[in-house]
């Protein structure tokens, strides 16, 4: 799973929301322990 958010507030709201809570309570049932990597995008390039 790969999610992108415009800022930390949006990311935190997503993780605290219903989907994040449901996935967290099923750790070990649906998948192994999740690894959440928080990165910053330093640059991007739109197709020309």
N, C-alpha and C positions, 0 to 999 in steps of 0.2 A: 504494500500500500504506500502511496506517495501523495502527500498533501502539501499544498502551497498556500500561504496566507500572506495578506498584505502587511500585517504587523503582529507583534507579540500578543496584543489584546485579542485579536481575531483567533490566533492559534490557541490561546488559553481558553477562550470561550468554547471552541470546538472540542478540545480535550475534556472539558468539564461537562459537556452536553451529553445528551442521551446516547448517542452512538459510542462516544468514548467510554462512558460508564458501562455500557453493555459489553463492549469488547473486553474491557478490563476485567469484568467479572467472569469471563469465559476463558481467561488465560489458562493454558494447559489442556483445555477441552478442544478448542478450535485450532490453536496454534501454540507454539512455544512462547516463552517470555518475550514480550516485545522490546525492541530497542528503539528508543526515540532519539533521533539525531537532530539537533537544532543547528541549522547552518544559516549563513547570510549569503545572499546572492550579491556578488560584487559588481557584476555587469551582465547585460543581456544584449542580444541583437535580434531585432525583428527582421523577418524575411524582406528583402528589398524588392 
